[in-house]
Amino acid sequence: MIDWNDLRYFTTVGRTGSLARAARELRVNHSTVFRRINTLENDLGVKLFERTPGGYVLTGTGEEMLTAAARVEEEITALDRRISGRDYRLSGVIRVTTTDTIGFRFVQPHLFQFYQQYPGIRVELVISNDLFSLTKREADIAIRPTQKPPEELVGRRLSDLAWGVYGSIDYFKTKRKPRTPADLAEHLLVGGDDSIAALPAMRWLKSHVSDDNIVYRSNSIMIQAAAVKAGFGLAVLPCFFADIETGLIRVLPLTADLMSELWLLTHRDLRHTARIRAFMEFIAQAVQGDRPLLEGKRRARKNTSSA
């Protein structure tokens, strides 16, 4: 009989086509995935993957098995969600995923108060720019900038999320501040890599400057902000982070095409779980005091005089 854990390793490699990507998704070592796949093939006496320089490619047998295994995986994860959704205890573990800036500036400052109110609940905060699958229970709750939450998720819109163009005080000692988006062509810029290219802010930047203007890229908004402070150039950053960051100046007016939304999301099967509901209600209440900053309406005093 096939071990379900081996099947889980198989389906992950089958979807990703890579041992390294599967290991990251499963949160195990590369060698563990390699060993489990080899064990499964040996136990079944069939070859499930072709090992190529570009990754792991399913054989005909592997493709047939992946189709069946995906159905099994879907049923098991759905059952897990339904069972978890009937849990009325204010205890247990909540896995929350969000981005680096939101986690650092917005979520983390509230977590100790949540712990004091609910000492039986343990929060695991996972920082990632990838949208973890709540359907597959990679996380229980997502706090994400998005304008179109996935249909299978439920939750609430917490706030508008303003982004603006920022430069460092030192940078503007020798450079003229841009007054229109067209002026950005006269400046060097910091941008995101392909993994965050879908963000409205990154699309806006791409539409206003050429790739030649972008001299530094990172998938981390916090690293982009650090690069701006170091003098690399200008960047499009979330106002709630950059407006209270020492040494940064916001230029250009806020515009609708640089606005996003902040959503608090979970899977519909988990929405009645006591610890999930407690966390979501707590965060929704906590955000009310942060909305002016999230919406770009409250500027830090230390930066206002410099702008």
ABEGO torsion letter per residue (X at the ends): XBBAAAAAAAAAAAAAGBAAAAAAAAGBBAAAAAAAAAAAAAAAGBBABBBBAAEBBBBAAAAAAAAAAAAAAAAAAAAAAAAAAABABBBEBBBBBBBAAAAAAAAAAAAAAAAAABAABBBBBBBBABBBBAAAGABABBBBBBABBBAABBEBBABBBBBBBBBBAAAAAABBBBABAAAAAABBBBBBBAAAAABAAAAAAAAABBAAABABBBABAAAAAAAAAAGAEBBBBBAAAAAABBGBBBBEBBBAAABBBBBBBBBAAAAABAAAAAAAAAAAAAAAAAAAAAAGABBBAAAAAAX
